[in-house]
């Protein structure tokens, strides 16, 4: 079946399905799940190439710049994880987010959106591409999220 999209480009998934799409010049990726297990889902993909150094300050929050070494900050990991969080969060709240609105903790495998007070579990896959996936389970969407840790 065809997946229509909104004017802003957000896919309109069939009832009972959440999903996300991503692509760059040579590769496309999709993630889909049933809403009984996953309430929100986002994916992003980028080539496994260094991030231009002038973008580090735009993408990484001050806390992230303290948390990660320069080698990590030069990778595209934070970029794809923040994009995946945005794609998971936007359908729920319809709020546009800046990179500084999303805090990534790769050690806890979580991404927090302060503006929406939502926390997402994260997966990062690194090969020829860097793939980031953000998701939350149905019970996590309505629960208070300030002190919640994502489940493995």
Z-matrix of the N, CA and C atoms (Angstrom, degrees):
N
C 1 1.437
C 2 1.523 1 109.16
N 3 1.280 2 116.92 1 146.39
C 4 1.456 3 122.18 2 177.37
C 5 1.523 4 109.62 3 -72.13
N 6 1.321 5 115.96 4 144.87
C 7 1.461 6 121.63 5 177.11
C 8 1.523 7 106.98 6 -107.42
N 9 1.339 8 117.57 7 104.45
C 10 1.474 9 119.03 8 178.53
C 11 1.523 10 109.86 9 -70.68
N 12 1.327 11 116.57 10 170.42
C 13 1.452 12 120.09 11 177.43
C 14 1.524 13 110.28 12 -137.47
N 15 1.318 14 114.35 13 159.21
C 16 1.459 15 120.67 14 177.93
C 17 1.526 16 109.23 15 -76.28
N 18 1.321 17 116.39 16 173.20
C 19 1.471 18 120.30 17 177.13
C 20 1.522 19 112.06 18 -57.47
N 21 1.326 20 116.63 19 -33.17
C 22 1.463 21 119.73 20 -179.69
C 23 1.528 22 112.67 21 -82.50
N 24 1.340 23 116.78 22 -0.29
C 25 1.460 24 120.29 23 176.17
C 26 1.511 25 115.38 24 94.36
N 27 1.330 26 118.30 25 2.64
C 28 1.459 27 121.36 26 179.12
C 29 1.521 28 109.22 27 -75.66
N 30 1.349 29 118.00 28 125.72
C 31 1.466 30 119.75 29 178.43
C 32 1.530 31 111.56 30 -61.43
N 33 1.325 32 116.39 31 144.77
C 34 1.463 33 122.35 32 175.18
C 35 1.524 34 106.53 33 -103.84
N 36 1.328 35 115.24 34 102.31
C 37 1.461 36 120.91 35 -175.49
C 38 1.521 37 110.23 36 -82.74
N 39 1.325 38 117.79 37 152.49
C 40 1.474 39 120.55 38 176.05
C 41 1.530 40 110.40 39 -60.91
N 42 1.304 41 116.87 40 156.97
C 43 1.460 42 122.17 41 177.08
C 44 1.526 43 109.14 42 -53.91
N 45 1.317 44 115.84 43 134.34
C 46 1.461 45 121.00 44 178.55
C 47 1.518 46 114.31 45 88.02
N 48 1.344 47 116.90 46 4.20
C 49 1.469 48 121.11 47 -177.61
C 50 1.525 49 109.57 48 -129.00
N 51 1.331 50 116.37 49 139.19
C 52 1.460 51 122.34 50 167.83
C 53 1.519 52 106.52 51 -120.56
N 54 1.314 53 115.02 52 152.64
C 55 1.453 54 117.46 53 -179.96
C 56 1.502 55 111.72 54 -165.94
N 57 1.321 56 113.91 55 176.59
C 58 1.451 57 120.88 56 -179.37
C 59 1.519 58 108.66 57 -157.13
N 60 1.321 59 115.84 58 148.56
C 61 1.461 60 122.52 59 -179.92
C 62 1.520 61 109.27 60 -124.93
N 63 1.329 62 116.31 61 150.11
C 64 1.459 63 121.16 62 177.04
C 65 1.520 64 108.77 63 -153.37
N 66 1.324 65 115.65 64 155.95
C 67 1.462 66 119.77 65 176.13
C 68 1.516 67 110.26 66 -161.75
N 69 1.314 68 114.66 67 160.25
C 70 1.452 69 121.05 68 165.10
C 71 1.523 70 105.10 69 -134.96
N 72 1.290 71 119.32 70 -164.47
C 73 1.465 72 121.97 71 -169.40
C 74 1.535 73 113.66 72 -55.05
N 75 1.321 74 118.86 73 -42.25
C 76 1.469 75 120.78 74 -173.14
C 77 1.519 76 115.77 75 -113.16
N 78 1.329 77 118.31 76 -7.33
C 79 1.466 78 120.70 77 -172.35
C 80 1.526 79 110.83 78 -138.36
N 81 1.316 80 115.61 79 145.81
C 82 1.465 81 121.46 80 173.25
C 83 1.525 82 108.20 81 -125.78
N 84 1.328 83 115.86 82 152.65
C 85 1.461 84 121.15 83 178.89
C 86 1.521 85 108.82 84 -140.32
N 87 1.321 86 115.25 85 149.41
C 88 1.459 87 121.31 86 176.83
C 89 1.522 88 108.28 87 -138.80
N 90 1.308 89 115.70 88 147.18
C 91 1.458 90 121.73 89 173.99
C 92 1.526 91 106.75 90 -134.09
N 93 1.314 92 117.04 91 130.90
C 94 1.461 93 120.90 92 176.96
C 95 1.526 94 108.95 93 -137.38
N 96 1.322 95 115.23 94 153.62
C 97 1.463 96 120.96 95 179.09
C 98 1.515 97 108.75 96 -157.37
N 99 1.315 98 115.44 97 160.42
C 100 1.452 99 121.52 98 173.77
C 101 1.518 100 110.10 99 -80.91
N 102 1.323 101 116.56 100 143.82
C 103 1.462 102 120.73 101 -176.84
C 104 1.531 103 113.62 102 -70.79
N 105 1.321 104 118.03 103 -12.05
C 106 1.463 105 119.10 104 175.64
C 107 1.526 106 110.61 105 -69.10
N 108 1.333 107 117.17 106 -29.60
C 109 1.471 108 121.13 107 -178.91
C 110 1.524 109 113.06 108 -104.88
N 111 1.333 110 117.52 109 -34.83
C 112 1.462 111 122.04 110 -176.08
C 113 1.531 112 108.39 111 -129.26
N 114 1.336 113 116.40 112 126.31
C 115 1.471 114 120.70 113 -178.19
C 116 1.519 115 112.83 114 -91.58
N 117 1.315 116 116.27 115 -31.46
C 118 1.467 117 121.04 116 -178.29
C 119 1.516 118 107.93 117 -143.98
N 120 1.342 119 115.89 118 143.83
C 121 1.460 120 120.24 119 -173.72
C 122 1.514 121 109.74 120 -150.03
N 123 1.315 122 116.22 121 134.03
C 124 1.457 123 121.53 122 176.00
C 125 1.515 124 110.06 123 -140.84
N 126 1.326 125 116.46 124 145.98
C 127 1.460 126 121.53 125 177.89
C 128 1.525 127 108.67 126 -137.98
N 129 1.327 128 115.36 127 147.12
C 130 1.455 129 120.60 128 172.23
C 131 1.519 130 108.40 129 -143.78
N 132 1.325 131 115.92 130 153.64
C 133 1.452 132 121.49 131 -179.38
C 134 1.523 133 109.22 132 -141.55
N 135 1.309 134 115.26 133 138.52
C 136 1.469 135 122.72 134 178.32
C 137 1.522 136 107.63 135 -140.77
N 138 1.333 137 117.08 136 155.79
C 139 1.470 138 118.41 137 173.62
C 140 1.530 139 109.94 138 -63.38
N 141 1.308 140 116.68 139 147.79
C 142 1.463 141 121.48 140 178.84
C 143 1.529 142 108.66 141 -79.79
N 144 1.313 143 114.21 142 74.60
C 145 1.466 144 123.27 143 -179.79
C 146 1.522 145 107.78 144 -131.50
N 147 1.322 146 117.04 145 155.80
C 148 1.471 147 118.26 146 178.97
C 149 1.524 148 111.92 147 -60.80
N 150 1.309 149 114.22 148 145.49
C 151 1.460 150 121.83 149 174.55
C 152 1.531 151 107.37 150 -76.20
N 153 1.311 152 118.67 151 135.86
C 154 1.473 153 118.24 152 175.08
C 155 1.530 154 109.75 153 -54.86
N 156 1.325 155 116.41 154 129.31
C 157 1.470 156 121.41 155 -172.68
C 158 1.523 157 113.00 156 -58.11
N 159 1.329 158 117.57 157 -29.94
C 160 1.459 159 119.64 158 -179.62
C 161 1.530 160 112.35 159 -70.05
N 162 1.329 161 118.33 160 -9.96
C 163 1.466 162 120.86 161 178.68
C 164 1.528 163 113.57 162 -91.93
N 165 1.319 164 117.00 163 -10.81
C 166 1.471 165 119.73 164 -177.10
C 167 1.529 166 110.82 165 -57.25
N 168 1.314 167 117.98 166 -47.71
C 169 1.475 168 120.67 167 -178.17
C 170 1.521 169 111.80 168 -65.21
N 171 1.321 170 118.00 169 -30.38
C 172 1.463 171 121.67 170 178.27
C 173 1.530 172 110.93 171 -71.93
N 174 1.317 173 116.62 172 -40.18
C 175 1.466 174 121.48 173 -173.32
C 176 1.523 175 112.78 174 -87.41
N 177 1.329 176 117.63 175 -47.05
C 178 1.464 177 121.08 176 -173.88
C 179 1.531 178 111.05 177 -86.86
N 180 1.318 179 115.88 178 132.81
C 181 1.462 180 120.90 179 174.79
C 182 1.527 181 108.81 180 -71.53
N 183 1.332 182 118.03 181 163.95
C 184 1.473 183 119.37 182 176.04
C 185 1.536 184 111.97 183 -55.27
N 186 1.318 185 116.47 184 -39.86
C 187 1.466 186 120.41 185 178.58
C 188 1.528 187 111.07 186 -63.33
N 189 1.319 188 117.24 187 -42.56
C 190 1.472 189 120.62 188 178.49
C 191 1.523 190 111.17 189 -66.16
N 192 1.325 191 117.43 190 -36.22
C 193 1.471 192 119.96 191 178.59
C 194 1.531 193 110.73 192 -66.76
N 195 1.327 194 117.70 193 -27.52
C 196 1.473 195 120.89 194 174.83
C 197 1.527 196 111.16 195 -80.24
N 198 1.332 197 116.65 196 -33.79
C 199 1.463 198 122.18 197 -174.54
C 200 1.533 199 113.36 198 -74.75
N 201 1.336 200 116.88 199 -36.18
C 202 1.457 201 121.08 200 -172.72
C 203 1.518 202 111.54 201 -111.94
N 204 1.344 203 115.81 202 147.60
C 205 1.456 204 119.57 203 176.84
C 206 1.531 205 109.99 204 -76.85
N 207 1.325 206 116.51 205 167.93
C 208 1.455 207 122.15 206 -175.84
C 209 1.526 208 111.79 207 -60.08
N 210 1.331 209 117.26 208 -37.30
C 211 1.469 210 120.47 209 178.35
C 212 1.533 211 110.53 210 -58.09
N 213 1.324 212 116.62 211 -45.34
C 214 1.469 213 121.27 212 179.37
C 215 1.524 214 110.76 213 -66.33
N 216 1.318 215 116.90 214 -42.44
C 217 1.459 216 120.45 215 -179.39
C 218 1.527 217 112.31 216 -64.61
N 219 1.320 218 117.14 217 -27.41
C 220 1.468 219 121.01 218 179.55
C 221 1.533 220 112.22 219 -79.61
N 222 1.325 221 116.70 220 -12.67
C 223 1.469 222 120.29 221 176.79
C 224 1.526 223 109.34 222 -79.78
N 225 1.294 224 117.68 223 168.52
C 226 1.469 225 121.49 224 179.30
C 227 1.529 226 113.06 225 -90.53
N 228 1.321 227 116.95 226 6.50
C 229 1.468 228 121.67 227 -175.80
C 230 1.528 229 112.64 228 -55.19
N 231 1.334 230 117.15 229 -54.54
C 232 1.469 231 119.87 230 -178.68
C 233 1.520 232 111.13 231 -61.43
N 234 1.327 233 116.10 232 -39.47
C 235 1.463 234 120.17 233 -179.69
C 236 1.525 235 110.88 234 -59.60
N 237 1.338 236 118.23 235 -51.86
C 238 1.470 237 119.55 236 -176.58
C 239 1.524 238 111.54 237 -69.06
N 240 1.327 239 117.54 238 -34.60
C 241 1.462 240 119.06 239 178.74
C 242 1.526 241 111.02 240 -67.69
N 243 1.323 242 117.34 241 -39.76
C 244 1.470 243 119.84 242 177.65
C 245 1.525 244 111.05 243 -67.03
N 246 1.309 245 117.54 244 -39.45
C 247 1.466 246 120.36 245 176.55
C 248 1.531 247 110.52 246 -63.40
N 249 1.334 248 117.16 247 -40.92
C 250 1.470 249 120.87 248 178.43
C 251 1.531 250 110.67 249 -64.53
N 252 1.333 251 117.27 250 -41.33
C 253 1.466 252 120.87 251 177.19
C 254 1.526 253 109.95 252 -61.61
N 255 1.322 254 116.28 253 -45.09
C 256 1.472 255 119.97 254 178.43
C 257 1.527 256 110.82 255 -57.11
N 258 1.335 257 116.61 256 -45.43
C 259 1.468 258 120.34 257 -178.16
C 260 1.520 259 111.97 258 -67.44
N 261 1.325 260 118.02 259 -29.10
C 262 1.469 261 121.03 260 176.14
C 263 1.523 262 111.23 261 -76.82
N 264 1.314 263 116.69 262 -36.77
C 265 1.469 264 121.93 263 -174.30
C 266 1.532 265 113.25 264 -81.22
N 267 1.323 266 117.08 265 -39.27
C 268 1.463 267 120.17 266 -172.47
C 269 1.531 268 114.10 267 -56.31
N 270 1.330 269 120.56 268 -45.22
C 271 1.476 270 119.10 269 -179.72
C 272 1.533 271 113.51 270 -61.02
N 273 1.324 272 117.88 271 -25.79
C 274 1.465 273 120.59 272 -179.61
C 275 1.523 274 112.16 273 -82.06
N 276 1.326 275 117.15 274 -40.12
C 277 1.461 276 120.52 275 -171.41
C 278 1.517 277 114.85 276 -113.19
N 279 1.339 278 116.89 277 -16.80
C 280 1.477 279 121.91 278 -177.60
C 281 1.525 280 112.17 279 54.90
N 282 1.328 281 116.85 280 33.15
C 283 1.459 282 122.45 281 176.85
C 284 1.522 283 108.78 282 -106.76
N 285 1.319 284 116.83 283 131.83
C 286 1.447 285 120.45 284 174.05
C 287 1.519 286 107.96 285 -75.93
N 288 1.312 287 116.33 286 136.92
C 289 1.455 288 121.82 287 -178.11
C 290 1.520 289 110.32 288 -116.99
N 291 1.308 290 115.22 289 146.64
C 292 1.461 291 122.38 290 170.66
C 293 1.529 292 107.13 291 -97.35
N 294 1.315 293 116.95 292 163.13
C 295 1.467 294 119.92 293 177.95
C 296 1.523 295 111.35 294 -57.05
N 297 1.326 296 117.47 295 -34.43
C 298 1.462 297 121.49 296 -178.15
C 299 1.530 298 112.69 297 -72.04
N 300 1.333 299 117.94 298 -12.88
C 301 1.467 300 121.82 299 178.14
C 302 1.521 301 112.43 300 -81.35
N 303 1.326 302 116.88 301 -10.50
C 304 1.468 303 121.82 302 -176.04
C 305 1.518 304 108.71 303 -118.08
N 306 1.319 305 115.99 304 127.11
C 307 1.467 306 122.54 305 179.13
C 308 1.530 307 107.79 306 -110.40
N 309 1.324 308 116.75 307 121.92
C 310 1.461 309 122.06 308 -177.91
C 311 1.524 310 109.93 309 -104.19
N 312 1.330 311 116.10 310 130.19
C 313 1.456 312 122.19 311 172.64
C 314 1.524 313 106.68 312 -119.78
N 315 1.333 314 115.89 313 97.09
C 316 1.471 315 119.03 314 -176.97
C 317 1.521 316 111.47 315 -68.74
N 318 1.332 317 117.79 316 -25.39
C 319 1.462 318 120.83 317 179.63
C 320 1.533 319 110.29 318 -69.04
N 321 1.332 320 116.63 319 -40.84
C 322 1.469 321 121.65 320 177.99
C 323 1.528 322 111.75 321 -88.01
N 324 1.353 323 116.31 322 -5.89
C 325 1.468 324 122.17 323 -177.28
C 326 1.530 325 110.75 324 55.45
N 327 1.354 326 114.41 325 48.36
C 328 1.462 327 118.88 326 179.84
C 329 1.518 328 110.71 327 -139.01
N 330 1.325 329 114.26 328 153.20
C 331 1.448 330 122.19 329 174.93
C 332 1.516 331 108.43 330 -129.89
N 333 1.316 332 116.33 331 126.89
C 334 1.466 333 120.84 332 -177.19
C 335 1.524 334 109.96 333 -112.52
N 336 1.330 335 115.38 334 133.60
C 337 1.463 336 122.44 335 176.25
C 338 1.522 337 106.58 336 -107.65
N 339 1.333 338 116.21 337 103.59
C 340 1.467 339 119.99 338 -176.46
C 341 1.521 340 111.44 339 -64.67
N 342 1.320 341 117.25 340 -38.78
C 343 1.469 342 122.79 341 -178.22
C 344 1.539 343 112.13 342 -58.41
N 345 1.323 344 116.74 343 -35.78
C 346 1.460 345 122.00 344 -178.28
C 347 1.520 346 112.42 345 -106.75
N 348 1.333 347 117.30 346 -3.39
C 349 1.458 348 123.17 347 -175.42
C 350 1.530 349 111.29 348 50.52
N 351 1.328 350 115.11 349 51.69
C 352 1.465 351 121.33 350 178.05
C 353 1.520 352 109.51 351 -126.58
N 354 1.331 353 115.27 352 145.04
C 355 1.452 354 121.66 353 176.57
C 356 1.520 355 108.53 354 -123.30
N 357 1.327 356 115.64 355 136.50
C 358 1.455 357 122.09 356 -178.49
C 359 1.525 358 110.04 357 -120.74
N 360 1.320 359 115.98 358 144.62
C 361 1.454 360 121.49 359 171.09
C 362 1.521 361 107.66 360 -76.74
N 363 1.327 362 116.24 361 150.02
C 364 1.462 363 120.87 362 -176.07
C 365 1.521 364 112.26 363 -127.89
N 366 1.308 365 114.74 364 147.03
C 367 1.467 366 122.95 365 170.51
C 368 1.517 367 106.56 366 -129.46
N 369 1.332 368 116.92 367 140.46
C 370 1.456 369 122.12 368 178.98
C 371 1.519 370 108.07 369 -129.33
N 372 1.310 371 116.08 370 126.50
C 373 1.463 372 122.33 371 179.80
C 374 1.526 373 107.10 372 -120.53
N 375 1.336 374 115.37 373 125.86
C 376 1.463 375 119.51 374 -178.05
C 377 1.519 376 109.54 375 -121.68
N 378 1.323 377 115.49 376 123.16
C 379 1.467 378 123.22 377 174.79
C 380 1.520 379 105.89 378 -146.15
N 381 1.329 380 117.74 379 -129.06
C 382 1.466 381 120.20 380 172.39
C 383 1.524 382 109.92 381 -67.50
N 384 1.315 383 115.41 382 -19.17
C 385 1.462 384 123.54 383 177.65
C 386 1.517 385 108.85 384 -124.57
N 387 1.310 386 114.99 385 163.27
C 388 1.460 387 121.34 386 171.99
C 389 1.526 388 105.46 387 -110.94
N 390 1.322 389 115.51 388 120.13
C 391 1.458 390 121.25 389 -177.67
C 392 1.522 391 108.41 390 -116.77
N 393 1.315 392 115.90 391 127.45
C 394 1.455 393 121.32 392 177.19
C 395 1.518 394 109.75 393 -116.00
N 396 1.317 395 116.40 394 136.23
C 397 1.462 396 122.24 395 177.37
C 398 1.522 397 108.01 396 -126.99
N 399 1.328 398 116.07 397 132.75
C 400 1.470 399 122.25 398 175.87
C 401 1.523 400 107.62 399 -123.11
N 402 1.324 401 116.20 400 139.36
C 403 1.469 402 119.09 401 -179.19
C 404 1.520 403 110.37 402 -155.29
N 405 1.314 404 114.32 403 160.59
C 406 1.458 405 120.77 404 170.15
C 407 1.518 406 107.68 405 -138.83
N 408 1.307 407 114.62 406 151.59
C 409 1.457 408 121.04 407 178.66
C 410 1.530 409 108.35 408 -89.99
N 411 1.338 410 117.86 409 159.20
C 412 1.476 411 119.94 410 -177.52
C 413 1.524 412 114.15 411 -54.00
N 414 1.319 413 118.78 412 -41.23
C 415 1.467 414 120.58 413 -178.60
C 416 1.526 415 111.98 414 -70.87
N 417 1.331 416 118.59 415 -18.12
C 418 1.465 417 121.72 416 179.43
C 419 1.528 418 111.88 417 -83.67
N 420 1.321 419 117.86 418 -23.83
C 421 1.464 420 121.04 419 -175.67
C 422 1.517 421 111.26 420 -68.49
N 423 1.311 422 118.15 421 -42.14
C 424 1.456 423 121.03 422 -175.68
C 425 1.520 424 113.46 423 -94.33
N 426 1.336 425 117.56 424 -11.63
C 427 1.457 426 120.92 425 -179.00
C 428 1.527 427 110.40 426 -77.80
N 429 1.343 428 117.69 427 153.11
C 430 1.463 429 119.27 428 173.51
C 431 1.526 430 108.80 429 -60.78
N 432 1.317 431 117.32 430 132.39
C 433 1.455 432 120.19 431 -170.43
C 434 1.521 433 114.50 432 -106.77
N 435 1.307 434 119.79 433 -3.20
C 436 1.459 435 119.47 434 -173.68
C 437 1.508 436 112.67 435 -58.38
N 438 1.308 437 118.67 436 -44.86
C 439 1.464 438 120.49 437 -175.82
C 440 1.513 439 112.20 438 -110.71
N 441 1.283 440 117.60 439 13.31
C 442 1.456 441 121.12 440 -175.96
C 443 1.517 442 111.57 441 -83.13
N 444 1.303 443 116.35 442 134.98
C 445 1.464 444 122.65 443 173.60
C 446 1.515 445 107.59 444 -98.68
N 447 1.321 446 117.88 445 141.70
C 448 1.462 447 118.60 446 177.10
C 449 1.514 448 110.79 447 -68.22
N 450 1.316 449 116.22 448 147.74
C 451 1.451 450 119.70 449 178.04
C 452 1.530 451 108.84 450 -82.23
N 453 1.328 452 117.18 451 150.37
C 454 1.469 453 119.71 452 -177.67
C 455 1.498 454 113.68 453 -68.13
